[in-house]
Every structure is written in C-alpha cells, then in structure tokens.
Amino acid sequence: MLQHLPPDLMIVLDKSGSMADPPSSGGNSKWSQVTSALTSSIQMSQSQIRWGLMFFPFDNACATASGPNVICGDNNALTIQLAIGFQQPGGDTPTADAVRHAANHLAGLSDPNPRYIVLATDGEPNCAGGNPNVADNAGAEAAVSQASAMGIHTFVIGISAGAAADAVLSQMAMNGGEARATAPYYYSVNSQADFVAAINAITGQVVSCTFAVPTPPPDPSLVRIQANGMDVPRDPTHTNGWDFGPMNQSITFYGMWCDRLRSGSITSIHAIYGCPPPG
C-alpha cells in the first residue's frame, strides 16, 4: 500500500518596485497584502506541503539569485515569514531568469517529491538581455515551457496586473501546464482575500493526490496501479489517471481519480509490479 508524499512547492515572488503600489481594489500595498496572505496560507498548509520561497529581482535592478531564499522543507512557515521580513519592493521584473533558476533548483533536488512553481507577479516581464527597458514576454513564456518539460509545472498568479500583462500571464499559465479552465487562464487577484483564495485553490490541486513509491519498479511499463481494487489507467497527459513523478519514485493521480481521493471515496492505493521478460 502506498503512502502520501507532500509536494515541493516553490513560490517565485515578484518584489519589483511596482509591488509597493496599492492594488486596484485599494488598501495597503500589493506587497503588504500578498505577503500577509502568503504567511497565513503557508502556516495553514505547512504539514501537507514542503514550501520554498524565491524573490526576484535579487537586487534593485535586473539580477536574480541562482537559488531560493528558502529551500523547500517541512514546517517552513516561520522561516518564510522571517525571510519576507528582510525584503522590500524594488527593482525590475526579470521573470524569465527567476523561473529558470527556480526550475533548475527544483530539478536538482534528490527527494522523490513532486515539484511545482507558483509564480506570483504584478506585471509584464522585462530585463531581456539584462536591460530593464526591454520587455521579455517571449523569454518568460519560454522559461515556463522549459520548466514544464523538466516535469515542473507552474501556476501563475497575476497580482492586480494591468490589461497589458493579461496576454503574457495567460500564455505562461498555459505553458506551465496548470492553466485555469476559463479566461483569464492565470489566477487574477486584487486583494489579500483573493490571494488567499488563489493559494488555497492551488494547494487543493497538489495535495493528497501524490504517493511515494518505496522501491522504483524494474520496468515502469509493467506497473499497475489499483484504487480500491480497481485498475487506474496511466495517463502521461495528466488529465485523468496516474503518472510517475521524478525518477519513478512517486505517482500522482489526476482528474476524477484525484477528485475521488480528495473526497475520501478511495481509501486504498496499491502498486503491482509486473515481471520483465527473461533476459
């Protein structure tokens, strides 16, 4: 019988200068509302998700760090809260480099946990070629596609983003493999409550549908997965069935099978290894 495996979820958080502005709904700055929402949401879910955090830019211009400010780990709420306390908005929006660095870091982890990025940004990517005056929509869209090809899907949250950013945020969400079902395809938020709702919606999609595989199978093509004694189809498209995680050390359920797990109607999951042919 398989056991649940918590996902590694890296928040890639925009701290550009415009995050000091209030959202369109008014109130405190976008930075204040988003970080307050993030702190409370992580506190509530830290037993189910291995949270990590990476700010961008690293400086007050176009630089990005090669690794996260907080690596993904168990019970990380306090560590993340302290890291947020040392940051203030400033600089530009080097989204492409931030996503690439986050994906490379996650891909290099040795644990078998499923890995995701949550990109939270309030505007259009820039800093193409290190120049803050040059837009970089294509670079950001490509970076998210590259992460997805590495098995790392990206959820996109637009923080009171203007109409000019709508197309690139939606395209990144689609490229990331975790788009919303209807337009806008990213999670559009305009208040602290909106951000909490978006994080809750995202965590609801990645929690409770991933299981550890204690011993990787000798032949992955001969593995059968059963839920309550029923065969579950393997689905590499991640639409309705199951598929392996990194290094075949975990499996994740998708579609109605994941819904049944979350509802409690599925109570047992078993992996059955077939025997490879002689030789």
C-alpha positions in Angstrom: 0.0 0.0 0.0 1.3 3.4 -1.0 1.7 6.5 1.3 1.1 10.1 0.6 4.0 12.2 -0.5 3.9 16.0 0.1 4.9 18.2 -2.9 7.8 20.6 -3.1 6.1 24.0 -3.9 8.4 26.9 -4.7 6.9 30.4 -4.5 8.7 32.7 -7.0 7.6 36.1 -5.7 7.9 39.4 -7.6 9.3 42.1 -5.4 9.7 44.7 -8.1 9.2 48.4 -7.4 5.5 48.4 -8.5 4.7 45.9 -5.7 4.9 49.0 -3.4 1.7 50.4 -5.1 -1.8 49.6 -3.9 -3.8 47.1 -5.9 -6.8 48.3 -7.9 -9.1 47.4 -5.0 -7.2 49.9 -2.8 -5.9 49.4 0.7 -2.3 48.6 1.7 0.4 47.9 -0.9 0.3 44.8 -3.1 3.5 43.7 -1.3 1.9 44.0 2.2 -1.3 42.3 1.2 0.3 39.4 -0.7 3.0 38.7 1.9 0.4 38.7 4.7 -1.8 36.3 2.8 1.2 34.1 1.9 2.3 33.9 5.5 -1.1 32.8 6.8 -1.7 30.3 3.9 1.7 28.6 4.4 1.0 28.4 8.2 -2.2 26.5 7.5 -0.8 24.1 4.9 2.8 23.5 6.0 2.1 20.0 7.3 0.9 19.0 3.8 3.3 20.9 1.5 7.1 21.5 1.6 7.1 25.2 0.9 10.1 27.2 -0.5 10.5 30.8 -1.5 12.5 32.8 -4.0 12.3 36.6 -4.5 13.0 38.4 -7.7 14.9 40.6 -8.5 17.8 39.8 -6.2 18.9 43.4 -6.3 17.0 46.6 -7.1 17.6 46.1 -10.8 17.6 43.0 -13.1 19.7 40.5 -11.2 18.3 37.2 -10.0 19.7 34.7 -7.4 20.7 31.2 -8.7 18.9 29.6 -5.8 16.0 30.2 -3.4 15.9 32.3 -0.3 14.2 29.4 1.5 14.6 25.9 0.2 11.6 23.6 0.2 11.2 21.8 3.5 8.9 20.6 6.2 7.2 23.1 8.5 8.7 26.2 6.8 6.2 28.8 7.8 8.3 30.6 10.3 11.4 30.5 8.1 9.5 32.0 5.2 7.9 34.7 7.4 11.4 35.8 8.6 12.7 35.8 5.0 9.8 38.1 4.0 10.6 40.5 6.8 14.1 41.2 5.3 12.6 42.2 1.9 11.1 45.4 0.5 9.9 46.1 -3.1 12.4 47.5 -5.5 13.8 46.8 -9.0 12.5 45.4 -12.2 10.9 42.2 -13.3 13.4 39.6 -14.6 10.7 36.8 -14.7 12.5 34.6 -17.2 15.7 34.2 -15.2 13.8 33.8 -11.9 11.7 30.9 -13.3 14.8 29.3 -14.9 16.7 29.4 -11.6 13.8 28.1 -9.6 13.2 25.2 -12.1 16.9 24.3 -12.1 17.0 24.2 -8.3 13.9 22.0 -8.1 15.2 19.7 -10.8 18.4 19.2 -8.8 16.6 18.0 -5.6 17.3 14.4 -4.6 13.9 13.8 -2.9 11.2 11.9 -4.9 8.5 14.6 -4.1 6.5 16.1 -7.0 7.7 19.7 -7.7 5.8 22.8 -8.6 6.4 26.5 -9.1 3.9 29.2 -8.1 4.9 32.4 -9.9 3.3 35.5 -8.3 3.9 38.7 -10.3 2.2 42.0 -10.8 3.3 43.0 -14.3 5.0 42.3 -17.6 8.4 40.6 -17.7 11.3 42.8 -18.7 15.1 42.8 -18.3 15.7 40.9 -21.7 19.5 40.8 -22.0 19.8 42.5 -18.6 18.2 45.7 -19.9 15.3 46.9 -17.8 13.9 48.9 -20.7 13.4 45.8 -22.9 10.3 43.6 -22.5 10.8 39.9 -22.2 7.4 38.3 -22.7 8.9 35.6 -25.0 11.7 34.8 -22.6 9.3 34.3 -19.7 6.9 32.2 -21.7 9.9 30.0 -22.9 11.2 29.7 -19.3 7.9 28.3 -18.1 7.7 25.9 -21.1 11.2 24.7 -20.2 10.3 24.1 -16.6 7.2 22.1 -17.7 9.4 19.9 -20.0 11.5 19.2 -16.9 8.4 17.8 -15.2 7.9 21.0 -13.1 4.5 22.7 -13.7 3.9 26.3 -13.0 0.9 28.0 -11.5 0.7 31.7 -12.4 -0.9 34.4 -10.1 -1.3 37.9 -11.5 -1.3 40.5 -8.7 -3.6 43.3 -9.7 -1.9 43.1 -13.1 -2.9 45.6 -15.8 -4.6 44.7 -19.1 -1.2 44.9 -20.9 0.0 41.9 -18.9 -3.0 39.7 -19.4 -1.8 38.0 -22.6 1.6 37.1 -21.3 0.3 35.9 -17.9 -2.3 33.7 -19.6 0.3 32.3 -22.0 2.6 31.5 -19.1 -0.2 29.7 -17.3 -0.9 27.6 -20.4 2.7 26.9 -21.0 3.1 25.9 -17.3 0.5 23.1 -17.6 -1.7 24.4 -14.8 -4.0 26.9 -16.5 -7.4 27.7 -15.2 -10.3 26.2 -17.2 -11.5 29.6 -18.4 -10.0 33.0 -19.2 -8.1 34.5 -17.6 -6.1 31.3 -17.5 -3.9 32.6 -14.7 -5.2 33.4 -11.1 -6.1 37.1 -11.1 -6.0 38.6 -7.6 -6.8 42.1 -6.4 -6.8 41.8 -2.7 -5.4 39.8 0.2 -8.5 37.7 0.3 -8.2 37.0 -3.4 -4.6 35.8 -2.9 -5.5 33.5 -0.1 -8.3 32.0 -2.3 -5.8 31.5 -5.2 -3.2 29.8 -2.9 -6.0 27.6 -1.4 -7.1 26.6 -4.9 -3.6 25.8 -6.0 -2.7 23.8 -2.9 -6.0 21.9 -3.2 -4.8 20.7 -6.6 -1.4 19.4 -5.5 -2.2 18.0 -2.0 -3.4 14.4 -1.3 -3.0 13.0 -4.9 0.7 12.1 -4.7 2.1 8.9 -3.2 5.6 7.7 -2.6 6.9 4.6 -4.4 9.3 3.0 -1.8 11.1 0.9 -4.4 11.3 2.1 -8.0 10.0 -0.5 -10.4 12.5 -2.5 -12.5 10.2 -2.0 -15.6 7.9 1.1 -15.3 5.9 -0.1 -18.3 4.7 -3.2 -16.3 3.4 -1.3 -13.3 -0.3 -1.5 -12.5 -2.0 0.9 -10.0 -5.2 -0.1 -8.2 -7.5 2.1 -6.2 -10.0 0.3 -4.0 -9.1 -2.8 -6.2 -9.9 -1.1 -9.5 -7.2 -0.6 -12.2 -6.4 3.1 -12.8 -5.2 4.0 -16.3 -1.8 5.5 -16.7 -2.1 9.0 -18.3 1.1 10.9 -19.3 -1.1 13.9 -20.3 -2.1 14.3 -16.6 -5.8 14.5 -17.5 -7.5 11.5 -15.9 -5.4 8.7 -14.5 -2.0 8.4 -12.9 1.6 9.0 -13.9 5.1 8.7 -12.4 6.9 11.6 -10.7 10.7 12.2 -10.9 12.9 9.1 -11.1 9.8 6.9 -10.9 9.8 7.3 -7.1 6.3 8.7 -6.8 3.0 8.6 -8.6 0.3 11.3 -8.9 -3.3 10.9 -9.7 -5.2 13.3 -12.0 -8.8 14.1 -13.0 -11.6 12.2 -11.4 -9.2 9.8 -9.7 -7.7 12.7 -7.7 -11.2 14.0 -7.0 -12.2 10.7 -5.5 -9.1 10.6 -3.4 -9.8 14.1 -2.0 -13.5 13.2 -1.3 -12.4 10.1 0.6 -14.2 7.6 -1.7 -10.9 5.9 -2.4 -9.3 4.5 0.7 -6.5 2.2 -0.5 -3.9 2.6 -3.3 -1.7 -0.4 -4.3 1.1 -0.6 -6.9 1.6 -4.0 -8.6 4.9 -4.7 -10.3 4.8 -7.0 -13.3 7.8 -9.2 -14.2 10.0 -8.2 -17.1 10.6 -10.9 -19.8 13.6 -13.2 -19.4 16.9 -11.6 -20.4 
